[in-house]
Amino acid sequence: MNDTADNLTGPREVIGQQVERRRWVVVLGGFFLSLMGGMSYAWGSFTVPLINDWGFIAAQATLPFTVLIMVFAVVMIPAGRLQDRIGPRKVATAGALLFLVGYSLAALLRYIPSPTWLVLSYGVVVGAACGLTYACVAPTARKWYPDRPGLAVSCGVMGFGLAAVVFAPLKATMIEAWGVDGTLFVLGLIVAAGAFIGARLVRNPPVYWSPPPRTSVSSKPQSKSAASEDVPPGKVVRTWEFYLMWLALAAVIGGGLTAIGLITAFGQLGLQLRPAVAAVPIAVYSLVNGLGRPFVGWFADRIGTIRVMVPIYAVQAVVFLAIPWVATNLPLLIMCSLLLGMGYAVTFALFPVLVATRFGVKHLGINYGLVFCAFGIGAITGLLGSWLLDSTGSFTPAFLLAGITTVIGLILLIVLNKKFGLT
């Protein structure tokens, strides 16, 4: 049975007021879930220790993260279907338990010092846990906040963007003290506990509940498409809108992952910055990615989702195309990172809202999962960017590739808006 906030008593008006007071707790639960998923997503702290202390080559040290991305994206589809059917609490709880299993298995690295073991334990098991927990964040927040969908969803997923900023220094300190395997074990306990807390806080609203009129903050009239019926996934995959959204997400996420992978290296190799200094721009990128999500969500509630996405992606495209020639010193690289981070924030904050606008909220878990699986395809752009850097010895081709893919995503969103009237 679907887990809903049905343990309230009294007249329907009183229940509505009680649920109204409680719904912010659901967003907090989503924040915890996304924060724990983001902690697992922030793999970079392990790469150098695996190379220096465990004898891995660079490709072996990054492969668990690559596999995690792919598994994360694929698992979002069945996880979304499950949370639509049985509710987010049960699915998120299963993800929390899987976090504990995956991290505990990965911590056996001392006894099984193999890159394949990390791929299976961390890449596959922890990646699946990320998919199970993250699939419960955006759909649940959107169901509770039809009046402020952008703000609610973006606050829920904000943890994923902030995790790198919050936990990267902690991970580095833990690795120094306990090594890679010890750190994985302790992180497993922290991540599982945090995800379990988040899982206990998320649940669907009662079917009869709707927010009081006074809570609506947007005077923007809904488009015809925004009021469309709930579309089941079987019909969704037969629409042009789905494929445009899927391709747009793959294109813009490719640019974002390229930025994550190359900004620090560009600072070190291109600008000859010390490693600690070269890490500052990506820290700014992560901070804007996290804290920028509520801002873009709030703004989208007022002027429209695509109306926010288009100009920000236009800026992201220009920055990517210009960064090899413009970012000639640390302050300019930080400024470019800030603008690129805002583009990544828009992707995670507003694509769930866009999917709900066109296809409704009843099947939002699986429908967004179907669109989100493009995340795995978009990761190929990041890998291709690294390959171009290795092949040419220059950052320019990689950043140009990221700019071109962002332009493609931008064009697809404009077509989506013009043809189907989604705002």
N, C-alpha and C positions, 0 to 999 in steps of 0.2 A: 504493500500500500504506500502511496506517495506520502512522504513525511512533510506535514504542513504545520503551521502555527495554530493548531486546533485545540490547544489546552486552555482556552480562554472561556470565561463564563460571563453571562449577562446578556442584556438586549444587544441586538446587532449594532446599534449606534455606539454603545459602550465598548463592545468588542473592537469596532473599527478604530476607536480612539486608542485602545490599548495596543493594537497592532501598529498603529501609526507611531506610538512612542517606542516600540520595540524594533522597528525595521532598521534603524541605524546599526543595531547590534549585528544584523545579518551582513551588512557591508564590512563591519569590523572583522567578522569571521572570514569573509572573503579576502580581506587584506592579509590576515594571518596565513591563509592557504597560499596566496600568491607570494608572500614573503618567503615562505619555506621552499616553494618551488624555485624562486629566484636564487635562493642560497645554493640550491643544487645546480642551477644553470650557470652560476659563476664559477667556472672550472679553472680559470687562468692561474690561480694561486698554486695549483698542483703541477703545472706543466714543467717548470724549471726544476723543482725537486725530483720529479720522476726522471728527468734527463740526467741530472748531476748525481743523484744518490742511488738510483735504481737501474741505471744503464739503459733506459729507454731512448730511442731516437725520437726526434721531434714529431714525426708522423704518428708513432705509437702513443706518445704522451697526449696528443690531441684527439686521437680516435675515439676514446670513451665519450668525450663531449659531442663529437659529430654524431655518433650513434644515438646519444641521448636526445639530440634535436630531432632526429628522424623518428625515433620511437615515440617521443612526446607528441609530435604532430599526428602520427597515425592513431595513437591510442585516444586522442581527443574525440574521434568519431564514435567508437563503442561507448566510451565514457559519457559522451553527451547523450547518447540514446538511453543509457542506464539511468542517468540522473533525471531525464525527462520522465522515465517510467516509475522509478522507485524513490526518487527524491535525492537531493544533493547530500544530505547528511550521511546516508549509508555509503554512497560512492566515495565521498571525501574521507570517511573513516577507513575504508578499504585502502585508499591511497596512503593514509598516514601509516597504517601497518606495513604497507609495501615499502615505504621509505625506510622503516626500521630494518626490514629484511635486506633490502638492497645495500644500504650502508654497512650493515653488519657483515654481509658477504664480501663487500669490497675491502673491509678492514682485515680480511684474511690474506691480504697481499703479502704479508711477511712469510706466510706458509706456502702461498701459491704466487710467486713473483712473476706473473705472466701478464703481458698486455691484454691477451685474450680474456683473462679472468676479469680484469677491470672493465672490458667492453661488455661482458655478459652481466656482471653484477651491477656496475654503475650505469653503463650505457643503456642496457635493456631494462633492468628491474627498476632502478631509480627513474629512468626516463618514463616508464609506465606509471610510476607513482606521480610524477609531475602531470601527466595527462589526466589521471583520475581526479586529482585535486583541482587543477586549473579549470577543468571542464565545469566545475561547480560554481565558479566565481561570477563570471559575467552573466550567464542566464538567470541565476538566482537574484542578483542585484537588479537586473532589468525588470523582473517580474514584480519586485517590491516597489520599484520607482518608475512607473509609467509616466509620472509627471516630471521627473528629472533624470531621464535615462543616462544621458551623457555623464553627468556628475556622479551618479551612483556607480556606474560601471567603472569609470576611470578611478574612483577612490578605491574600489575593490581590487583592481589589478595594479594599483600603484606599488604594492609591495614587491612585485616582480622586478620593477625598474630600480627600486631603492636597494635591493639586496646586495648588489655588487658594491655599492658605496658603504653600506653598513657593515658587511661581513668580510670584505676582502682584507682589511687590516687584521681582523680577528683571526682569519684563516692563516695568514702569514705568521702570526705570533704562535698559534697552535702548532703549526708544522715545525717551527723552530724547536718547540719544547717536546713534542710527542712524535714527530715524524709524520709521514703521509698516512700510514696505516692507523696510528693512534688518533690522528685528527679525523679520519673518516669514521671511526667508531664513535667518538664524542659527538661529531656533527650528526650522526645518525640518531642519537638520543635527543639532541636539540630539535632537529627537523621533525622527527616523529611526534614529539611532545607538542611543538607549535602547531603542526598540522592537525593533531587530534583536537586541540583547543578550538581551532578554526572550524573543524568539522562539527563540533557540538553547537556552534553558533549559527550555522547556516541551515535554513529550511525554507520551503516554499510558503507563500502567504495563503490564507484560506481562499477558496475559489470565489467566494462571494465578496471578497474585500476589494475596495478601491480607495485611493487616497481622497481625502476631503478636497473640495474645489479650491479651498484657500491655499493648499500646498503647491499649486501649480505656479511656476515662476516664469513660464514662457508665454508670451503673447503671440508667438508665431503660429499661424494657423497650420494644422496638419495638412499635408498633401494627401491626395487620394490614395497613393500607395501606402502612406503611413497608417491608414485605417483599414488596410486590406486584411483579409481573413488569414487565419493561421494555416500555413501551407505545410503539408507533411513532406518529409525528406524525399520520398519517391517522386513527388511532383517538382520539388525544388531542383533536383538534378536534371530536369528536363526544361529548365528555363534558361534564357540567355543571360538574365541577370546574375544567376549563380556563377556562370563561367567568367563573366566580366569581373565579378568580385574576387573569384578565386585567382585569376591571372593578375589582377591588380595587387592583391596581397602578396603573391609570390614575387612580383616585380619590386614593390617598395621594400619588402622585408629583406630582399637580397642586398639592396643598398645599405640598409641598417646594419646587417651582419658584416658587410664589408668594412663599414666604419669601425665596428667593434674590433675587428681583427687587425686593422692596419693603422689606426691612428697612433697608437703607442709606438709601433715600429717606425712610422714616419717621423715621429719626434726624435727617436734615437738615431736612426740611420740617415734620414733626410735633413734634419736640423742639427744633428750632432748634440742632442741634449743628453744629460745624464739620465740613467734609468728612472730614478725617483722623480725627476722633473718631467720626464716624458710621460709619466703616468698621470700627471695632473689633468691634461685635456680629456682623457677617457674617464677620469673621475667626474669632471664637469659634465661630460656627456651622460653618464649614468645618473647623476643628480638631477639634471634637467629631464631626462627620460622618466624618472620616478615622480618628481614633484610637479612636472609639467602636465601630467595626465589629468588631475582634477581641474586644472585651469582650462585645458582644451575641451574637457567634457562639459564644464559649466558654460563655456562660450558656445559650444555646439547646441546646447539646449535652447539658446537664444536666437541663433541665426541659421541653424541647420548643420547637419553633420558634414555633408560633402562641401558645403560652403566654407567650412574650416579646413577640411582635408586638402582641397585643391591649392590654395595659396601656400600652405605650409610645405606641401610636397614640391611646389614650384621652387620655393626657396631651397629645399634640400637638393633638388636637381642642380640648381645653379652652383651651390656650394661644392658639390661633388665634382662638377666639371671644372671649377676654378681652383680648387684647393691646391693642386700641385704648383700653381704659380702665385697664388694669393697668400697661402700660409707660409710665409718666409721667416717667421719668428714665433716665439712661444705665445705672446698675447693674441696674435692673429690665428694661431692654431686653436687656442682656447675658444675664441669667438666662433670659428667654424664648427668646433665640437659642440658648442652650445646650440647652434642652429640645427645641426644634424640630430642631436639628442631630442629636440622638439619633434622632429619628424618621426622618430621611433616611438615617442610617446603617443602621437596621434594614431599610429598604426594599432597599438594594443588597446588604446582607450576607445576608439571610435568604430573599428570594424564590427565588434559585436552589436553596437547600436545600429549600424547600417544594415546588418543581417536581420535584426529584429524589425526594423522599419519596413522592410520589404516582405518578410516571410512570417511575421508574427512571433509571439513568445511561447506558444504552447509547445512547439518542437524546437525551441531555440538551442537547446543543448546539442542535439545532433546536427542541426542545420549550421550552427556556428562551427561545430567540429569539422563538418565537411569543407567549409571554407578555410578553416584554420590549418587543415592538413597541407595547404600550400606553403606553410612555414617551412616544411621539410624541403620542398623544392626550392624555395628561396634561399635556403642555406647553400645550395650549389653555387650561387653567385659569389658568396663569401669565399668558398673553396677555390673557385676559378680565379678570383682576385688574388689570392695567395699564390696560385700557380703562375699567374702572369708576372707577379713580382719576382718569383724565383727564376722564371724563364728570361725575362728582359732585364732584370736588375734595376727596374725603374718602377716607381709608384704610379706614374701617370696612367698607364693602361688600366690598372686596377680601379683607380678612381673614376676614369672615364667610363668604364663598364658600369660602375655603380650609378653614375649620373644617367647613363642611357636607360638602365632598367627603371630608374625612378621616373624618368620622362614617360616611359611606356605605361607605368602604373598610373601616372597623372592623366594621360590621354584616356585610358580605360575608364577612369572615374568620371571624367568629363562626358564621355559617351553615355555612361550609365545614367548620369544626371539628365542629359538632354533627351535621351530616348525613353526613359522610364519615369522621369519626374521625381526621382528621389532627391531630397534635399537634406 
